[in-house]
Amino acid sequence: MFSAAYLVKRKAGMSYEDYSKHQAQTHVPLAHALPGLRSYRYVDCPPIDGQDQLFDGMALLEFDSREAHDAALGSEQGQAAMADLPNYADTDAMRPIFGPTVSRKDAF
């Protein structure tokens, strides 16, 4: 399995509430439509004590391979998801992290 984690910051001037609503109601359905997607998880990172965190959320997508990930982003559904990003995210601040999915049962 191949994991792609995307650290996301909301676009300037957007409230966290509006960011979170758009992400959940609009972007998640687009992400779920990606061909070959095996798993999608999202971590909300709301402000703590009124202070923004470094990122507002993290999306973790899993595919069979890097090639499957790249093909999904290049697909019609992937292009729709990418086109939605500027509606709620600061695309210049986004940070992707890629790597194999590893189960670490002994980590806890």
C-alpha distances in whole Angstrom, upper triangle without the diagonal:
4,7,10,13,16,20,22,26,29,31,34,37,35,35,32,33,33,30,28,30,29,25,25,27,26,23,21,22,21,18,17,18,16,15,11,11,9,10,13,15,18,20,23,25,29,32,33,37,37,36,32,29,28,25,26,22,19,16,12,10,7,6,5,6,8,11,10,10,13,15,14,16,19,20,23,21,19,22,24,22,22,26,26,25,28,30,29,27,28,26,27,26,23,20,17,14,11,9,6,5,8,10,14,16,19,19,22
4,7,10,13,17,19,23,26,28,31,34,32,32,30,31,31,27,26,28,26,23,23,26,25,21,19,21,20,16,16,18,14,14,11,10,10,10,12,14,16,18,22,23,27,30,31,35,35,33,30,27,25,22,23,20,16,14,10,8,6,5,6,5,6,9,9,8,11,13,13,14,16,18,21,19,17,20,22,19,19,23,23,22,25,27,26,24,25,22,24,23,19,17,13,11,8,6,4,5,9,12,15,18,21,20,22
4,6,10,13,16,20,22,25,28,31,28,29,26,27,27,24,22,25,23,20,20,23,22,19,17,19,18,14,15,17,14,15,12,10,10,9,10,11,13,15,18,20,23,26,28,31,31,29,26,23,21,19,19,16,12,10,7,6,5,7,9,8,8,12,11,9,12,14,13,13,17,18,21,18,16,19,20,17,18,21,21,19,23,24,23,21,22,20,21,20,16,14,10,8,6,5,6,5,9,12,14,17,20,18,21
4,7,10,13,16,19,21,24,27,25,26,23,25,25,21,20,22,21,17,19,21,20,16,15,17,16,12,14,16,13,15,13,11,11,10,10,11,12,13,16,18,21,24,26,30,29,27,24,21,19,16,17,14,10,8,6,5,6,8,11,10,9,12,11,8,10,13,12,11,15,16,19,17,14,16,18,15,14,18,18,16,19,21,20,17,18,16,17,16,12,10,7,6,5,7,9,9,12,15,17,20,23,21,23
4,7,10,13,16,19,22,24,22,23,20,22,22,18,17,20,19,15,17,20,19,15,14,17,16,13,15,17,15,17,16,13,14,12,10,9,9,10,13,14,18,20,22,26,26,23,20,17,15,12,13,10,7,6,4,6,9,11,15,14,12,16,15,11,13,16,15,14,17,19,21,18,15,18,19,15,15,18,17,15,18,20,18,15,16,14,16,14,10,8,6,5,6,9,11,11,13,16,17,20,22,20,22
4,6,10,13,15,18,21,19,20,17,19,19,15,15,18,16,13,15,18,17,13,13,16,15,12,15,17,15,18,17,15,16,14,11,11,9,10,12,13,16,18,21,24,24,21,18,15,13,10,11,8,5,5,7,8,12,14,17,16,15,17,16,13,14,17,15,13,17,18,20,17,14,16,17,13,12,15,15,12,14,16,14,11,12,11,12,10,7,6,4,6,9,12,14,15,17,19,21,24,26,23,24
4,7,10,13,16,18,17,17,15,17,18,14,14,17,16,13,15,18,18,14,15,18,17,15,17,20,18,21,21,18,19,17,14,12,10,9,10,10,13,15,17,21,20,18,14,11,9,6,8,6,5,7,9,12,15,18,21,20,18,21,20,17,18,21,19,16,20,22,23,20,17,19,19,15,14,17,16,12,14,16,13,10,10,10,11,8,6,5,6,8,11,14,17,17,19,21,22,25,26,23,24
4,7,9,12,15,13,14,12,14,14,10,11,14,13,10,13,16,15,12,13,17,16,14,17,19,18,22,22,19,21,18,15,13,10,10,10,9,12,14,17,20,18,16,12,11,9,6,6,5,6,8,11,13,17,20,23,22,20,23,22,18,19,21,19,17,20,21,22,19,17,18,17,14,13,15,13,10,11,13,10,7,7,8,10,7,5,7,9,11,15,18,20,20,23,24,25,28,29,26,27
4,7,9,11,10,11,10,13,12,9,11,14,13,11,14,17,16,14,16,19,18,17,20,22,22,25,26,23,24,22,18,16,13,12,11,10,11,12,15,18,16,14,10,9,8,5,5,7,9,11,15,17,21,23,27,26,24,26,25,22,22,25,22,20,23,24,24,22,20,20,19,16,15,16,14,10,11,12,9,6,6,8,9,6,6,9,12,15,18,21,24,24,26,28,28,31,32,29,30
4,7,8,7,8,7,10,9,6,9,11,10,10,13,15,14,13,15,18,17,17,20,22,22,26,27,24,26,23,19,18,14,14,12,11,11,12,15,18,16,14,10,11,10,8,6,9,11,13,17,19,23,25,29,28,26,28,27,23,24,26,23,21,23,25,24,22,20,19,18,15,15,15,12,9,9,9,6,4,5,9,10,9,9,12,15,18,21,24,27,27,29,30,31,33,35,32,32
4,6,6,9,10,12,10,8,11,13,12,12,15,17,15,14,17,20,19,19,22,24,23,27,28,26,28,26,22,21,18,17,15,15,14,15,18,20,18,16,13,14,13,11,10,12,15,16,20,21,25,27,31,30,28,29,29,25,25,27,24,21,24,25,24,22,20,19,18,16,15,14,12,9,7,8,6,5,4,8,9,9,10,14,17,20,23,27,29,29,32,33,35,37,38,35,36
4,6,9,10,13,12,10,14,16,14,15,18,20,19,18,21,23,22,23,26,27,27,31,32,30,32,29,26,24,21,20,18,16,15,15,18,20,17,15,12,14,13,13,12,15,18,19,23,25,29,31,35,34,31,33,32,28,28,30,28,25,27,28,28,26,24,23,22,20,18,17,16,13,11,11,9,8,7,11,11,11,13,16,20,23,26,29,32,32,35,36,37,39,41,38,38
4,7,9,12,10,10,14,15,14,16,19,19,19,19,22,24,23,24,27,29,29,33,34,32,34,31,27,26,22,21,19,17,15,15,18,19,16,15,13,15,16,15,13,17,20,22,25,27,31,33,37,36,34,36,35,31,31,33,30,27,30,31,29,28,26,25,23,21,20,19,17,15,13,12,10,11,10,14,15,14,16,20,23,26,29,32,35,35,37,39,39,41,43,40,40
4,7,8,6,6,10,11,11,12,15,16,15,16,18,21,20,21,24,26,26,30,32,29,31,28,24,23,19,19,16,15,13,13,17,18,15,15,12,14,15,14,11,14,17,19,23,25,28,31,35,34,32,34,33,29,29,31,28,26,28,29,27,25,24,23,21,19,19,18,15,13,11,10,7,9,10,14,15,14,16,19,22,25,28,31,33,33,35,36,37,39,41,37,37
4,5,5,6,9,10,11,12,14,15,16,16,18,21,21,22,24,26,27,31,33,29,31,28,24,22,18,17,14,13,11,11,14,15,12,12,11,13,15,13,11,13,17,19,23,25,29,32,35,35,34,35,34,30,31,33,30,27,30,31,29,27,26,25,23,21,21,20,17,15,15,13,10,11,13,16,18,16,17,20,23,25,28,31,34,33,35,36,36,38,39,36,36
4,6,5,6,8,10,10,12,14,15,15,16,19,20,20,22,25,25,29,30,27,28,25,21,19,15,14,10,9,7,8,12,13,11,11,9,11,13,11,8,10,14,16,20,22,26,29,33,33,31,33,32,28,29,31,28,26,29,29,29,26,24,25,23,20,20,20,17,15,15,13,10,11,13,16,18,16,16,18,21,23,26,29,31,30,32,32,33,34,36,33,32
4,5,5,6,9,10,11,12,14,14,16,18,19,20,22,24,25,29,30,27,28,25,21,19,16,15,11,11,9,10,13,15,13,14,12,14,16,14,10,12,16,17,21,23,27,30,33,34,33,35,33,29,31,32,29,27,30,30,29,26,25,25,23,20,21,21,17,16,16,14,11,13,15,18,21,19,19,21,23,25,28,31,32,31,33,33,34,35,37,34,33
4,5,5,6,8,10,10,11,12,14,17,17,18,20,22,24,28,29,26,28,25,21,20,16,16,13,14,12,13,17,18,16,16,14,16,17,15,12,13,16,17,21,23,26,29,33,33,32,33,31,28,29,30,27,25,28,28,26,23,23,23,20,18,19,18,14,14,13,11,8,11,14,17,19,18,18,21,23,25,28,31,33,31,34,34,35,37,39,36,36
4,6,5,6,9,10,10,10,12,15,15,16,18,20,21,25,26,23,25,22,18,17,13,13,11,11,10,12,16,18,16,16,13,14,15,12,8,10,13,14,18,19,23,26,30,30,28,30,28,25,26,27,24,22,25,25,24,21,20,20,18,15,16,16,12,11,11,9,6,8,11,13,16,15,14,17,19,21,24,27,29,28,30,31,32,34,36,33,33
4,6,5,6,8,10,10,11,14,15,15,17,19,20,24,25,22,23,20,16,14,11,11,8,10,9,12,15,17,16,16,13,14,15,12,8,9,12,12,16,18,22,24,28,29,28,30,28,24,26,27,24,22,25,25,24,21,20,21,19,16,17,17,14,13,14,12,9,10,13,16,18,17,15,18,19,21,24,26,28,26,28,29,30,31,33,31,30
4,5,5,6,8,9,10,12,14,15,16,19,20,24,26,22,24,21,17,16,13,14,11,13,12,15,18,20,18,19,17,18,19,16,12,12,15,15,18,20,23,26,29,30,29,31,28,25,27,28,24,23,26,25,24,21,20,21,18,16,17,17,13,13,15,12,10,12,16,18,21,19,18,21,22,24,26,29,30,29,31,31,33,34,36,34,33
4,5,5,5,7,9,11,11,13,15,16,18,22,24,21,23,20,17,16,13,15,13,15,14,17,20,23,21,21,18,18,19,16,13,12,14,14,17,18,22,24,28,28,27,28,26,23,24,25,22,20,22,22,20,17,17,17,15,12,14,14,10,10,11,8,7,10,13,15,18,18,16,19,20,23,25,27,29,28,31,31,33,34,37,34,34
4,6,6,5,6,9,10,10,12,14,16,19,21,18,19,17,13,12,10,11,10,12,13,16,19,22,20,20,17,17,17,14,10,9,11,10,14,15,18,21,24,25,24,25,23,20,22,22,19,17,20,20,19,16,15,16,14,11,12,13,10,9,11,9,7,9,13,14,17,16,14,16,17,19,21,24,25,24,27,28,29,31,33,31,31
4,6,6,5,8,10,10,11,14,16,19,21,17,19,16,12,11,9,11,10,13,14,17,20,23,21,22,19,19,20,16,13,11,12,11,14,15,18,21,24,26,25,27,24,21,23,24,20,19,22,21,20,17,17,18,15,13,15,16,12,12,15,13,11,13,16,17,21,19,17,19,19,21,23,25,26,24,27,27,29,30,33,30,30
4,6,6,7,9,11,12,13,16,19,21,19,20,18,15,14,13,15,14,17,17,20,23,26,24,24,22,22,23,19,16,15,16,14,17,17,21,23,26,27,27,28,25,23,24,24,21,20,22,21,19,16,17,18,15,13,15,15,12,13,15,13,12,14,18,19,22,22,20,22,22,24,25,28,29,27,30,30,32,33,36,34,34
4,6,6,7,9,11,12,14,17,20,17,20,18,15,15,14,16,15,18,18,21,25,27,26,25,22,22,23,19,16,15,16,14,17,17,20,21,25,26,25,26,23,20,22,22,18,17,19,18,16,13,14,14,11,9,12,12,8,10,12,10,10,12,16,16,20,20,18,20,20,23,24,27,28,27,30,30,33,34,37,35,35
4,6,5,6,9,10,11,15,17,15,17,15,12,12,11,14,14,16,17,20,24,27,25,24,21,21,21,17,14,13,13,11,13,13,16,18,22,22,22,22,20,17,18,19,15,14,16,16,15,11,11,12,9,7,9,10,7,8,11,10,9,10,14,14,18,17,15,17,17,19,20,23,24,23,26,27,30,31,34,32,33
4,5,5,6,9,10,14,15,12,14,12,9,9,9,12,13,16,17,21,24,27,26,25,22,21,21,17,15,12,12,9,11,11,14,16,20,21,21,22,19,16,18,18,15,14,17,16,16,12,12,14,12,9,12,13,10,11,14,13,12,13,17,16,20,19,16,18,17,19,19,22,22,21,24,25,27,28,31,29,30
4,5,5,6,9,12,15,12,14,13,11,12,12,16,16,20,21,24,27,30,29,29,26,25,25,21,19,16,16,13,14,13,16,17,20,22,22,22,19,17,19,18,14,14,17,15,14,10,11,13,11,9,13,14,11,13,16,15,15,16,19,19,23,22,20,21,20,22,22,24,24,23,26,27,29,31,34,32,33
4,5,5,7,11,13,11,14,13,11,13,13,17,18,20,22,25,28,31,30,29,26,25,25,21,19,16,16,13,14,13,15,16,19,20,19,20,17,15,16,15,12,11,13,12,11,7,8,10,7,5,9,10,9,11,14,13,14,15,18,17,20,21,18,19,18,20,20,22,23,22,26,27,30,32,35,33,34
4,5,6,9,11,8,11,10,8,10,11,14,16,19,21,24,27,30,29,28,25,23,23,19,17,15,13,10,11,9,11,12,16,17,16,17,14,12,13,13,10,10,13,12,12,8,8,10,9,6,9,12,10,11,15,15,14,14,17,16,19,19,16,17,15,17,17,19,20,19,22,23,26,28,31,29,30
4,6,8,10,7,9,9,7,10,12,15,17,20,22,26,29,32,31,30,27,26,25,22,20,17,15,12,12,10,11,12,15,17,17,18,14,13,15,15,11,12,15,13,13,9,10,13,12,10,13,15,14,15,18,18,18,18,21,20,23,23,19,20,18,19,19,20,20,19,22,23,26,27,30,29,30
4,6,9,8,11,11,11,14,15,19,21,24,26,29,32,35,34,33,30,29,28,24,23,20,18,15,15,12,13,13,16,17,17,17,14,13,14,13,9,11,13,10,10,6,8,11,10,9,12,14,13,15,19,18,19,19,22,21,24,24,21,22,20,21,20,22,22,21,24,25,29,30,33,32,33
4,6,6,9,10,10,14,15,19,21,24,26,29,32,36,35,33,30,28,27,23,22,19,17,14,13,10,11,10,13,14,14,13,10,9,11,9,6,7,10,8,9,6,6,10,10,8,11,13,14,15,18,19,19,19,21,19,22,23,19,20,17,18,17,19,19,18,22,24,27,29,32,31,32
4,6,9,11,12,16,18,22,24,27,29,33,35,39,38,37,33,31,30,27,26,23,20,16,15,12,11,9,11,12,13,12,8,9,10,8,5,9,10,8,9,8,8,12,12,12,14,16,17,18,22,22,23,22,25,22,25,26,22,22,19,20,18,19,19,18,22,24,27,29,32,32,33
4,6,9,11,15,18,21,24,27,30,33,35,39,38,37,34,31,30,27,26,23,20,16,14,10,9,6,7,9,11,10,6,8,10,9,7,10,12,11,13,11,11,15,16,14,16,19,20,20,24,25,25,24,26,24,26,26,23,22,19,19,16,17,16,15,19,20,24,26,29,29,30
4,6,7,11,14,17,20,23,26,29,32,35,35,34,30,28,27,24,23,19,16,13,11,7,6,5,8,10,11,12,8,8,11,11,8,10,13,12,14,11,11,15,15,13,15,18,18,18,22,23,22,21,24,22,24,24,20,20,17,17,15,15,15,13,17,18,22,23,27,26,28
4,7,10,14,17,20,23,26,30,32,35,35,34,31,28,28,24,24,20,17,13,11,8,5,5,7,10,12,13,10,10,14,14,11,14,17,16,18,15,14,18,19,16,18,22,21,21,25,25,25,24,26,24,27,26,22,21,18,17,15,15,13,12,15,15,19,20,24,23,25
4,7,10,13,17,20,23,26,28,32,32,31,28,25,25,21,20,17,14,10,8,6,5,7,10,13,14,16,13,12,15,16,13,15,18,17,19,16,15,19,19,16,18,21,20,20,23,24,22,22,24,23,25,24,20,19,16,16,15,14,13,11,14,14,18,19,22,21,22
4,7,10,13,16,19,23,25,28,28,27,24,22,22,18,17,13,11,7,6,5,7,9,13,15,15,17,14,12,16,16,13,14,18,17,18,15,14,17,17,14,16,19,17,16,20,20,19,18,21,20,22,21,17,17,15,15,14,15,15,13,16,16,19,20,23,22,23
4,7,10,13,16,20,21,25,25,24,21,19,19,16,14,11,8,6,5,7,9,12,16,17,18,20,18,15,18,20,16,17,20,20,21,18,17,20,19,15,17,20,18,17,20,20,18,17,20,19,22,20,17,16,15,14,15,16,16,13,16,16,18,19,22,20,20
4,6,10,12,16,18,22,21,20,18,16,16,12,11,7,6,4,6,9,12,15,19,20,20,22,20,17,20,21,18,18,21,21,22,19,17,20,19,15,16,19,17,15,18,18,15,14,17,17,20,17,14,15,14,14,16,17,18,16,18,18,20,21,24,21,21
4,6,10,13,14,18,18,17,15,12,13,10,9,5,5,6,8,12,14,18,21,22,22,25,23,20,22,24,21,21,24,25,25,22,20,23,22,18,19,21,19,17,19,19,16,15,17,18,20,17,14,14,14,15,16,18,19,17,18,19,19,21,23,20,20
4,6,10,12,15,15,14,12,10,12,9,6,5,7,9,12,15,18,21,25,26,25,28,26,23,25,27,24,22,26,26,27,23,22,24,22,19,19,21,18,16,18,18,14,14,16,17,19,16,15,15,16,17,19,21,23,21,22,22,23,24,26,23,23
4,7,9,12,12,11,8,7,9,7,5,5,8,11,14,17,20,24,27,27,26,29,28,24,26,29,26,24,28,29,29,26,24,25,24,21,21,23,20,17,19,18,15,14,15,17,18,15,14,15,16,17,20,22,24,22,23,24,24,25,26,23,23
4,6,10,9,9,7,7,10,9,6,8,11,14,17,20,24,27,31,31,30,33,31,28,29,31,29,27,30,31,31,28,26,27,26,22,23,24,21,18,19,19,15,14,16,18,20,17,16,18,19,21,24,26,28,26,27,27,27,28,30,26,26
4,6,5,5,4,6,9,9,8,11,14,17,20,24,27,30,34,34,33,35,34,31,32,34,32,30,33,34,34,31,29,30,28,25,25,26,23,20,21,20,16,16,17,19,20,17,17,19,21,22,26,28,30,29,30,30,30,31,32,28,27
4,5,5,6,7,11,12,11,13,16,19,22,25,29,32,35,36,34,37,36,33,35,37,34,33,36,37,37,34,32,33,32,28,28,30,27,24,25,24,20,19,20,23,23,20,20,21,23,24,27,29,31,29,30,30,29,30,31,27,26
4,6,9,10,14,15,14,17,20,23,26,29,32,36,39,39,38,41,40,36,38,41,38,36,39,40,40,37,35,36,35,32,32,32,29,27,27,26,23,22,22,26,26,23,23,24,27,28,31,33,35,33,34,33,32,33,34,30,29
4,7,9,13,14,13,16,19,23,26,29,32,36,39,39,38,41,39,36,37,40,37,35,38,39,39,36,34,34,33,30,30,30,27,25,24,24,20,20,20,23,24,21,22,23,26,27,31,33,35,34,35,35,34,35,36,32,31
4,6,10,11,11,14,18,21,24,27,31,34,37,37,35,38,37,34,35,38,35,33,36,37,37,35,32,33,32,29,28,29,26,23,23,23,19,18,18,21,21,18,19,20,23,25,28,30,33,32,33,33,32,34,34,31,30
4,7,8,8,11,14,18,21,24,27,31,34,34,32,35,34,30,31,34,31,29,32,34,34,31,29,29,28,25,24,25,23,20,19,19,16,14,14,17,17,14,15,17,20,21,25,27,30,29,30,31,31,32,33,29,29
4,5,6,9,12,15,18,21,25,28,31,31,29,32,31,28,29,32,29,27,31,32,32,30,27,28,27,24,23,25,22,19,20,20,16,14,14,17,17,13,14,14,17,18,22,24,26,26,27,27,27,29,29,26,26
4,7,9,11,15,17,20,23,27,30,29,27,30,29,26,27,30,28,25,28,30,31,29,26,26,26,23,22,23,21,18,18,19,16,13,12,14,14,10,11,11,14,15,19,22,25,24,25,27,26,29,29,26,26
4,6,8,11,14,17,20,23,27,26,24,27,26,23,24,27,24,22,25,27,27,25,22,23,23,19,18,20,18,15,15,16,13,10,10,12,12,9,8,9,12,14,17,20,23,22,24,25,25,27,29,25,26
4,7,10,14,17,20,23,27,27,25,28,27,23,24,27,24,22,25,26,26,24,22,22,21,18,18,19,16,13,15,15,11,9,10,13,14,11,10,12,14,16,19,22,24,23,25,26,26,28,29,26,26
4,7,10,13,17,20,23,24,22,25,23,20,22,24,21,19,23,24,24,21,19,21,20,16,16,18,16,13,15,15,12,10,12,13,15,12,10,11,12,13,16,19,21,20,21,22,23,25,27,24,24
4,6,10,13,16,20,20,19,21,20,17,19,21,19,17,21,22,23,20,18,19,19,15,15,18,16,13,16,17,14,12,13,13,15,12,10,9,9,10,13,15,17,16,18,19,20,22,24,21,22
4,6,10,13,17,17,16,19,17,14,16,18,15,14,18,19,20,17,14,17,16,13,13,16,15,12,16,16,14,12,14,14,16,14,11,11,9,10,12,14,15,14,17,18,20,22,24,22,23
4,7,10,14,14,14,16,15,12,15,17,14,14,18,19,20,17,15,18,18,14,15,19,17,15,19,20,18,16,18,17,19,17,13,12,10,9,10,11,12,11,13,15,17,19,21,19,21
4,7,10,11,11,13,11,9,12,13,11,11,15,15,17,14,12,16,16,13,14,18,17,16,19,20,19,17,19,17,20,19,15,14,11,11,10,11,11,10,13,15,18,20,23,21,23
4,7,8,9,12,9,8,12,13,11,12,16,16,18,16,14,18,18,16,17,20,20,19,23,24,23,21,23,21,23,22,18,16,13,12,10,10,9,8,11,13,16,18,21,20,22
4,5,7,9,6,6,10,10,9,11,14,14,17,15,13,17,18,16,17,21,21,20,24,25,25,23,25,22,24,24,20,18,15,14,11,11,10,9,13,15,18,21,24,23,25
4,7,8,6,8,11,11,11,14,16,16,19,17,16,20,21,19,20,24,24,24,27,29,28,27,28,26,27,27,23,21,18,16,13,12,10,10,13,15,18,21,24,24,26
4,5,5,6,9,10,11,13,14,15,19,18,16,19,21,19,20,23,24,23,27,28,28,26,27,24,26,25,22,20,16,14,11,10,8,10,13,16,19,22,25,24,27
4,5,5,6,9,10,11,12,14,18,17,14,17,20,18,17,21,22,21,24,26,26,24,24,21,22,22,19,17,13,12,9,8,9,11,14,18,21,24,26,25,28
4,5,5,6,9,10,10,12,16,16,14,16,19,18,17,21,22,22,25,27,27,25,26,23,24,25,21,19,16,15,12,12,12,14,18,21,24,27,29,29,32
4,6,5,6,9,10,10,14,13,12,15,17,16,16,19,21,21,24,26,26,24,25,22,24,25,21,20,16,16,13,13,13,14,17,20,24,26,29,28,31
4,5,5,6,9,10,13,12,10,13,15,13,13,17,18,17,21,22,22,20,22,19,21,21,17,16,12,13,10,11,12,13,17,19,23,25,28,27,29
4,5,5,6,9,12,12,9,11,14,13,12,16,18,17,20,22,22,21,21,18,20,21,17,16,13,14,11,13,14,16,20,23,26,29,31,30,32
4,5,5,6,10,10,8,11,13,13,13,16,18,18,21,23,24,22,24,20,22,23,20,19,16,17,15,16,17,18,22,25,28,30,33,32,35
4,5,5,8,7,6,9,11,10,11,14,15,16,19,20,21,20,22,19,21,22,19,18,15,16,15,16,17,17,21,24,27,29,32,31,33
4,6,8,7,4,6,9,8,8,11,13,13,16,18,18,17,18,15,18,19,16,16,13,15,14,16,18,19,22,25,28,31,33,32,34
4,7,8,6,6,10,10,9,12,14,15,17,19,21,20,21,17,19,21,18,18,16,18,17,19,20,22,25,28,31,34,36,35,37
4,5,5,6,9,10,10,12,14,16,18,20,21,21,22,19,22,24,21,21,19,20,19,21,22,23,26,29,32,34,37,36,38
4,5,5,6,9,10,11,13,15,17,18,20,20,22,19,22,24,21,22,21,23,22,24,25,25,29,31,35,37,40,39,40
4,5,5,6,9,10,11,13,16,16,18,18,20,18,22,23,20,21,19,21,20,22,23,23,27,29,32,34,37,36,37
4,5,5,6,9,10,11,14,15,16,16,18,15,18,20,16,17,15,18,17,19,21,21,25,27,30,32,35,34,35
4,5,5,6,9,10,12,14,16,15,17,14,17,19,17,18,17,19,19,22,24,24,28,30,33,36,38,37,38
4,5,5,6,9,11,12,14,14,17,15,18,20,17,19,18,21,21,24,25,26,29,31,34,36,39,37,39
4,5,5,7,10,11,12,12,14,12,16,17,14,16,15,18,18,21,23,23,26,28,31,33,36,34,35
4,5,5,8,10,11,10,12,10,13,14,12,14,13,16,17,20,23,23,27,29,31,34,36,34,36
4,6,7,8,11,11,12,11,14,16,14,17,17,20,21,24,26,27,30,32,35,37,40,38,39
4,6,6,8,9,11,10,14,15,14,16,17,20,21,24,27,26,30,32,34,36,39,36,37
4,5,6,5,8,7,11,12,10,13,14,17,19,22,25,25,28,30,32,34,37,34,35
4,5,5,7,6,10,11,11,14,16,19,22,25,28,28,31,33,35,37,40,37,38
4,6,9,10,13,14,14,17,18,22,24,27,30,30,33,34,36,38,41,38,38
4,7,9,12,12,12,15,17,20,22,26,28,28,31,32,34,36,38,35,35
4,6,9,8,8,11,13,17,20,23,26,26,28,30,31,34,36,33,34
4,5,5,7,10,13,17,20,23,26,27,29,31,32,35,37,33,34
4,5,5,9,11,15,17,21,24,25,28,30,31,34,36,33,34
4,6,8,11,15,18,21,25,26,28,31,32,35,36,33,35
4,6,10,13,16,20,23,24,27,29,30,32,34,30,32
4,7,10,13,17,20,21,23,26,27,30,31,28,29
4,7,10,14,17,18,20,23,24,27,28,25,27
4,7,10,14,15,17,20,22,25,26,24,26
4,7,10,12,14,17,18,22,23,20,23
4,7,9,12,15,17,21,22,20,23
4,6,9,12,14,18,19,18,21
4,6,10,12,16,18,17,20
4,7,10,13,15,14,17
4,6,9,12,11,14
4,6,9,9,12
4,5,5,8
4,6,7
4,6
4
